[in-house]
Every structure is written in C-alpha cells, then in structure tokens.
Amino acid sequence: MKKKQEYKLFNIMQIRAFLRVAQTGSISQAAHNLFRTQSAITRSIRELEHILGESLFERHSAGMLLTEQGKSILPRAIQILDELQQVPPLIDDTGSDFSEPLWLYNVMRLKIFLALYQLHSTRNVANSLDITSSAVSAAIKTMEQGCGAVLFRRTAQGMMPTKMSRKIAPSISRALNEIRRIPEEIAAMKGIVTGTVHVGALPLSRAGLLPKAIINAINAHETIKVATDESAFDRLVSELRGGNIDLIIGALRHDSSVDDLDKIKLFTEELILLTRPAHFLTGRDLIAADFDNIKWVLPRENAPSRHSLIKAFRSLGMDAPQPVVETGDPTVVRELLLRSDMVAVVSSHQLEYEISIGVLTPLRIHLNETHRDIGIMSRKGALHSPATRAFIRSLKEIIPGGPSGTLESPFYL
C-alpha cells in the first residue's frame, strides 16, 4: 500500500515547474516559458515542497536559488523530463520538431500503461492499482491519442503490447523509477540511506559475493532493502535498461551487445573441475585420457565460460566436453556431484563454501586461459540511488585488496 501512496503523491507537472524555476531562477520567467500563471507555478512548487517536507528554493530579491535539498533532486528532475521527452522521437523518427508530450505527464497514466504492458489484462491492472477498468481503458485511450498509434491489441492471450509499446516502455519505466527515488535523495541529505536496491544476480555472484555484500550493506545502513533477480542474463539486461533493476553482478560481458552498459571489474577468477571427495579421479595428477567417458556438468551453452572452457580443453589435448547437464545453479551442481560420478566445470568461487568444508573437491588439473572478469554492470548514464551507491561501496569493500584484483583459486594446487 505504501508504494501506491508514493506514486499518488507525486505530480510530474510539479516536477516540470520545479525544473523550469531552477533553470531560469525566476517564477515569472518559468510561468512565461510554460504558458502558465505565476500563481500556478508558485502553487506547484509549494505543493512539491509540502510533499517532500523540505524547502527547495531560497526566495531572494534577485530570484529563486536552489537549496541543498533542491540541488540534490535536480539531476533526477532533469532525468525524468528527459526520459519522457525521448518518447516522441521514438514514435516518429523523421527528425521532426516535437511539442512537449504533456499527455505523458501523469504518473497514474504511466503506471497503468506499464501495468497493462506486464499483466495483459485490464481487470488485473484495475485490481492491482485499486481503480476501475474504465479508468484503465480511458488512460490507454489518452496514451494512444497522444502518440497517434495503437499500443495494445486484444488477443486470445490478453491485451498484448504492440511494437510501439515495446519501443516506448523502457523510457516510461525509467522515468517512473526516477520519481520513486526523489524522496530517497531527500532522506540521504539527512544522513538516512533508504530504499530498495534491485540486483540482477548472475550465477557466479549468488554463493558468496552477493550474500557478503548484502550483509555488509545492511550492517552499514539498516534502512536499506535488497531484492535479487536470478533471471537469465538477457532478461536481466532488459530489466536493467528499463530501470527496473539497478545493477547486475557476475561475469562481465565485453561484446558489442552490451556497449550501453557501464562495467566495473571487481576481480578476476578462473574455472576448475569439481567432484565429490570419493570420486575415482581425486587425489592424483590427471591427464587427458583420465577423462574418457566422463559425464560432464557444464555452464549453459551461451555462458561466456563455455567458450574459454573449450579453448582450455584443446590446449590440454582434450576434446571439448559434451555435457549431460547444463546449469548455472550452484545447488543443482552440488547435488549432482554428491549423488554421482559426474564432473562439473565451475567458477573457482561459485562453490567455495562446499570446497572449504570438504563437501566437494577440485581435481588436480589446471584449466589454462579461463580467467574471467567478475564485476558490476549498470546502465550508462544511470543516476544511482543513495541505496545503490551505498551497496556498490559495500560490494567493493569485501574484495580483498580492493576492486580489480585477481583472486586465484588455490584449490587445485
């Protein structure tokens, strides 16, 4: 219920007025630029200040000067309007000049659009937002009139988004997420780091790195919450681009498909071969022939580690392993190894705890050229929330020697 109230409080037109006053330093100039009365601009600023519980401007004879609180939310106000003003060029890419998309400046309307985009049902959207189905239909009709295109088509599977919906949804999603973070910036000015950090957790981060970072962050800031998403990489990147998650932790990708992401290297690690302690290959140096007829547990086919793994096997004079199981889930890997004679190729830190207590055992063979960068991926240009900034600091603090180190595995020695 708290989240619903949060969105009802904020008005994009108030944020628009705040931004124009900040840019011009004048109520009268802002009113002139926005074709509104001075009293309407003044009222919008006062309402926004009342909602936030802080003064955003100092009133001087020379004009309106931002307070420190006003300065703290200014970048997000700019980002919100920029995101929404990107929508018209997505609708019409002819290079035309566009008027301001006032039809987008309604938080509930944008929430309805995104909810229908995800739920595909007018009734479900109405229930989730505690509004009527007719209100949902009216909001979508206004959106469609504004963009001059059909946004949803009725099908047997429900109200499905059109290509136009898919084009504009990320910008709308990012704008709403920026609105949600405005109160968090104000709280941070008072020394209170609050809010939820949404983390995309790739397999390599789940066993040790991410839990340690969460504990470190929560110990430092009790009001922080963390929500993790364990979806496949492509899904996580899509959510990251839409602003629905703040960062992805795991093996860094360096290909052109993720050029729009910032990457922070935390450390480098490598792959090892792992079995149960009583496996017939443990306790001795191994050669290629020892791996004949082995049943392999490997990372998924599209995982970066699969490519380096094939190179490593060939450098040892071995054929590329053919998996009987493909998985990135540490729990699945552990149970498979404990209950069979399978051999798994895993990150040297993915099952670090099981190795440290002797539940699983690395084999004595070195996989050359399987080093991988582990780190953080985030959207370029993203304004991290105070909670996200604190979480990233906590993540860096738990890396021995600091970020960009090399964590070699001692397990196969």
BAROFI-805330 format. One line per 5 residues: number of its first residue (from 1); for each residue x, y, z of C-alpha. Coordinates in pm, whole numbers, plus 32768, in hexadecimal, padded with zeros to 4 digits. Example, Ala and Ser with C-alpha at 12.3 -4.5 7.8 and 13.67 -1.06 7.14 Angstrom:
2
1) 84CE 7E3E 830C | 8557 7F96 82CA $
END
This chain:
413
1) 8000 8000 8000 | 8124 80E8 8047 | 819A 80D3 7EDF | 8044 8139 7E59 | 803D 826A 7F3E $
6) 819B 82CB 7ECF | 8132 82E3 7D64 | 7FF1 839D 7DB6 | 80B6 84AA 7E6A | 818E 8513 7D46 $
11) 811E 85E2 7C22 | 81F9 85FF 7AED | 8174 875C 7AA9 | 81FC 87C4 7BFE | 834E 8734 7BA3 $
16) 833C 87EA 7A55 | 82F7 8935 7B06 | 8411 88F5 7BFF | 8506 88B1 7AE5 | 84AB 89E8 7A1D $
21) 84C7 8AC8 7B51 | 8618 8A2E 7BA0 | 868D 8A6B 7A3C | 8610 8BD3 7A22 | 8632 8C3E 7B8D $
26) 84E4 8CEE 7B6D | 8378 8C9C 7BAC | 8306 8D98 7AA6 | 83F4 8D19 799D | 8394 8BAF 79E3 $
31) 8223 8C0D 79C8 | 8264 8CBE 787D | 8327 8B95 77F0 | 821F 8A99 785C | 80F1 8B6E 77F7 $
36) 806A 8B67 7958 | 8016 8C70 7A59 | 8114 8CCF 7B63 | 801F 8C60 7C70 | 8007 8B05 7BD0 $
41) 8184 8AE1 7BCD | 819C 8B5A 7D35 | 808E 8A65 7D9E | 813F 8942 7CF0 | 8286 8991 7DA3 $
46) 81DB 89B0 7EF6 | 8121 8868 7EC5 | 8262 87B4 7E69 | 8315 8848 7F96 | 81F4 87DE 8075 $
51) 8201 8678 7FF0 | 8378 8663 8027 | 8373 871E 8172 | 8493 87FA 8102 | 84CC 8951 806C $
56) 8554 892F 7F0C | 8595 8AA2 7ECD | 860F 8BD0 7F8A | 8540 8CFE 7F29 | 861B 8E30 7EE7 $
61) 85DF 8F7C 7E42 | 86D3 8F0A 7D35 | 860B 8DD1 7CF0 | 85D1 8C6C 7D5D | 870A 8BB3 7DCF $
66) 8713 8A3D 7E07 | 8748 89C1 7F6A | 882B 8896 7FA3 | 86F3 87BB 7FA2 | 8689 8853 7E58 $
71) 87E1 8814 7DC6 | 87D2 86A9 7E36 | 8697 865D 7D6B | 86E6 8738 7C3D | 87A0 8626 7B79 $
76) 8677 853B 7BA3 | 857F 8646 7B3A | 864D 867D 79FE | 865D 8506 79C1 | 84E5 84D6 79EB $
81) 848E 85DE 78E9 | 85A4 856D 77FF | 8524 8407 7804 | 83C1 846F 77B5 | 8431 8560 76A7 $
86) 84E7 8440 75FD | 8397 839A 75B7 | 8320 8474 7491 | 845E 8436 73C3 | 842D 82C1 73FD $
91) 82CE 82E0 736F | 833A 83B1 7244 | 84A8 838E 71E0 | 8495 847F 70B7 | 8558 858B 7170 $
96) 842A 8670 7198 | 8414 8770 72AF | 8331 86F4 73C3 | 8255 87AD 74B6 | 8273 8755 7624 $
101) 81BC 8609 7666 | 80CE 8688 7771 | 7FFA 854F 7745 | 8115 8491 77EF | 8125 8575 791E $
106) 8038 84AA 79F5 | 80CB 83A8 7AE4 | 7F95 82CF 7B00 | 7F6D 82C5 7987 | 80D3 824D 7963 $
111) 80A2 814B 7A75 | 7F6D 80C7 79C6 | 802B 80AA 787E | 8149 7FE5 791C | 805C 7F0A 79E5 $
116) 7F99 7EAA 78AC | 80E2 7E76 77F5 | 813D 7D71 78FB | 7FED 7CDA 795D | 7F31 7CD8 780D $
121) 7DE3 7CF9 78C0 | 7D15 7E32 78FC | 7C6A 7D8E 7A26 | 7DB2 7D23 7AC6 | 7E43 7E7F 7A98 $
126) 7D10 7F1A 7B37 | 7D29 7E2E 7C61 | 7E9E 7E66 7C8D | 7E7B 7FE2 7C8B | 7D2E 7FEF 7D45 $
131) 7C7C 80A4 7C2A | 7B5F 8050 7B3C | 7B85 7F9C 79F0 | 7AF0 80CB 7943 | 7C05 81A3 79D7 $
136) 7D03 80B5 7942 | 7C60 80C6 77EC | 7C4A 8243 77FC | 7DBA 8263 7854 | 7E27 8182 7736 $
141) 7D44 823F 7645 | 7DE9 8387 76AB | 7F40 82ED 767A | 7EE2 826D 7520 | 7E53 83BD 74BB $
146) 7F90 8466 7532 | 807C 8388 7470 | 7F96 8356 7348 | 7FBD 81DE 734A | 7F1D 80A2 73D2 $
151) 7FD6 8030 750B | 7F1E 7EEC 7559 | 7E62 7DE9 748C | 7D5A 7D03 751A | 7DBA 7B95 74E0 $
156) 7D66 7A41 756D | 7E8E 7A71 7659 | 7E0E 7BC0 76D4 | 7E65 7D2A 768B | 7FB8 7D04 75E4 $
161) 80A6 7E2A 75AE | 80E9 7E99 744B | 823E 7EEB 73BB | 8201 8057 7417 | 81C3 7FF7 7584 $
166) 8306 7F36 758D | 83C1 8064 7505 | 8344 815C 7607 | 8326 807E 773D | 8497 8095 77AC $
171) 8494 8214 77B0 | 834D 821A 7874 | 83CE 8115 7967 | 850F 81D6 79A4 | 844D 8319 79E1 $
176) 836E 8277 7AE7 | 8499 81DE 7B94 | 853F 8335 7BA8 | 8406 83C4 7C4A | 8413 82B1 7D4F $
181) 8575 8315 7DAE | 8533 8486 7DF2 | 84D0 8450 7F61 | 8602 8370 7F8B | 86E4 8491 7F23 $
186) 863C 8575 8021 | 8667 846E 8132 | 87D7 8447 80D7 | 8808 85BB 8114 | 87A2 8573 827D $
191) 889C 8456 8296 | 8795 8346 8266 | 87E4 8254 814D | 869F 81A6 80F9 | 85F7 80F5 7FD8 $
196) 860B 7FA8 7F27 | 8733 7F3B 7E55 | 86C5 7E58 7D39 | 87E2 7D6E 7CDD | 87F9 7C88 7BB3 $
201) 88B5 7B5A 7C39 | 8974 7A89 7B3B | 89D7 792A 7BB2 | 8B3D 7984 7C11 | 8AC9 7A89 7D0C $
206) 89C3 79C3 7DC9 | 8A8E 78DC 7EA7 | 8B7F 79CC 7F50 | 8BAE 7B23 7EB7 | 8A46 7B9D 7EBC $
211) 89E7 7B1D 8019 | 8B23 7BBA 80AB | 8AD8 7D05 8001 | 896F 7D02 807C | 89DB 7CC2 81E3 $
216) 8AE4 7DD2 81CD | 89ED 7ECF 813F | 88D9 7E85 823A | 89CB 7E93 835E | 8A37 7FED 82E9 $
221) 88D8 8069 8297 | 87BB 7FBE 834E | 86B2 8069 827A | 872F 7FD5 8131 | 8672 7EB4 8094 $
226) 86F6 7DD0 7F83 | 8628 7D12 7E80 | 86D8 7C17 7D9E | 8673 7B9A 7C47 | 8709 7A4F 7BD2 $
231) 8686 7A5B 7A6C | 8756 7A07 793A | 8851 7B0B 78C7 | 8785 7B8D 779F | 8656 7BC6 787E $
236) 872A 7C76 7984 | 87BF 7D5E 787E | 8662 7DB4 7803 | 85F3 7E05 7966 | 8730 7ED1 799E $
241) 86F1 7F9F 7866 | 858F 7FE2 78DE | 860B 8057 7A32 | 855A 7F3B 7AE8 | 869E 7EB5 7B75 $
246) 87C4 7F8D 7BDF | 88EA 7EB0 7B8D | 8956 7D54 7B24 | 8A66 7C97 7BDE | 8B28 7B78 7B43 $
251) 8C0C 7B28 7A1F | 8C3B 7C5F 794A | 8BE0 7C57 77DB | 8CB5 7D24 76ED | 8C03 7CED 75A1 $
256) 8B5A 7DFD 74D4 | 89FB 7D99 7547 | 8A3F 7E39 769B | 8AFD 7F70 762C | 89EC 8040 76D3 $
261) 8A4A 7FB6 7829 | 8B54 8034 7918 | 8C32 7F25 79A9 | 8CFB 7F27 7AEB | 8DF4 7E0C 7B10 $
266) 8E09 7D88 7C74 | 8EF6 7C63 7C48 | 8F68 7B51 7B5D | 8F31 79DF 7B93 | 8F4B 7899 7AD0 $
271) 8E9D 774D 7A99 | 8EDF 7607 7B4F | 8E6A 749D 7B32 | 8DA0 742E 7C5E | 8D2C 72DB 7CE2 $
276) 8CC1 722D 7E20 | 8DE2 71D2 7F0D | 8DC9 705A 7ECD | 8DD7 707E 7D53 | 8ECF 6F96 7CA4 $
281) 8F89 70C3 7C0A | 8FDA 7175 7D50 | 912A 717C 7DFE | 9212 7159 7CD0 | 929C 7215 7BA6 $
286) 91C5 71E1 7A75 | 91F8 71C0 78FE | 910A 71D7 77D7 | 90C7 7061 77CB | 903F 7067 792F $
291) 8F0E 7124 78B2 | 8E94 7024 77B7 | 8D23 6FD2 77EB | 8CF3 70DE 78F3 | 8B95 716C 7918 $
296) 8BB9 72E5 791E | 8AF5 73F7 79CE | 8B3C 753B 7914 | 8ACC 76A6 7914 | 89B4 76F8 7821 $
301) 8A0C 76FD 76B2 | 89FF 7877 768E | 8AC4 78BD 77CC | 8C15 796C 7794 | 8CC9 7858 7852 $
306) 8C6B 7753 774C | 8D46 77F9 7643 | 8E7B 7811 7720 | 8E3A 76B0 779D | 8E50 761E 763F $
311) 8F9B 76D3 7603 | 9026 7653 774D | 8FCF 74E9 76FE | 906A 74FF 75A5 | 91AC 7590 7637 $
316) 91BE 7457 7712 | 9191 7375 75E4 | 902E 731F 7648 | 8EEF 7324 757E | 8DEC 7427 75DD $
321) 8D14 738E 76F1 | 8BB1 732E 7696 | 8ABF 737C 77B2 | 89B4 7296 7837 | 893C 73BA 790D $
326) 894D 7531 78CA | 8909 760F 79F6 | 8980 7745 7AA7 | 88D2 76F2 7BF0 | 89CE 76A1 7D06 $
331) 88CD 75D2 7DC4 | 888C 74F5 7C97 | 8A01 74CC 7C58 | 8A45 746C 7DC1 | 8933 7367 7DD1 $
336) 8994 72CD 7C83 | 8AFC 72A6 7CF2 | 8AA7 721A 7E47 | 89BF 7112 7DB5 | 8A8C 70A1 7C87 $
341) 8BE3 708A 7BE4 | 8BA0 71B8 7B09 | 8CAB 72C6 7AE7 | 8C48 7436 7AE2 | 8CFB 755F 7A4C $
346) 8CB5 7687 7B30 | 8D3E 77D3 7BA0 | 8E4E 77B3 7CA5 | 8D73 7876 7D98 | 8C18 7801 7D3A $
351) 8C20 76DF 7E33 | 8D31 7767 7F11 | 8C7F 770F 8056 | 8C46 75A5 7FF3 | 8DB5 7586 7F97 $
356) 8E29 7627 80DB | 8D6B 7529 81B2 | 8DCD 73FF 80DD | 8C76 73B4 804A | 8D01 73D9 7EE8 $
361) 8E62 73B3 7E65 | 8F18 745F 7D42 | 8FDA 737A 7C58 | 914F 73AA 7C2F | 9154 7435 7AD0 $
366) 917F 759E 7A66 | 9098 7631 795E | 916D 772E 78A5 | 90E2 7875 781F | 8F98 7863 78D9 $
371) 8FC4 79A5 799B | 8E8B 7A7A 79A3 | 8E3C 7BD5 7A22 | 8D34 7BDE 7B33 | 8C8D 7D25 7B7F $
376) 8B67 7E14 7B68 | 8A9F 7E7B 7A37 | 89BB 7FA9 7A39 | 890F 8085 7939 | 89E4 819D 78A9 $
381) 8965 82EB 791E | 889F 8255 7A3E | 8878 832A 7B75 | 88AD 822A 7C86 | 87D2 8253 7DB8 $
386) 8878 8293 7F09 | 8830 812A 7F68 | 88CC 80A8 7E27 | 8A00 8181 7E56 | 8A24 80FC 7FB9 $
391) 89FA 7F95 7F3F | 8B09 7FC0 7E38 | 8BF5 8048 7F43 | 8BA7 7F1D 801F | 8BE8 7E33 7EFD $
396) 8D3D 7ECD 7EBB | 8D98 7EBD 802D | 8D7D 7D41 803C | 8E77 7D0A 7F22 | 8FCF 7CB6 7FB2 $
401) 90C2 7DC1 7F3F | 8FA8 7E8E 7EA7 | 8F02 7E7E 7D51 | 8FBE 7E08 7C1B | 9084 7D09 7CDE $
406) 90C7 7BA4 7C78 | 9038 7A90 7D50 | 90F3 795A 7CE5 | 9062 7810 7D53 | 9147 774C 7E3D $
411) 906A 761A 7E2C | 910F 7559 7D13 | 9273 7588 7D99 $
END
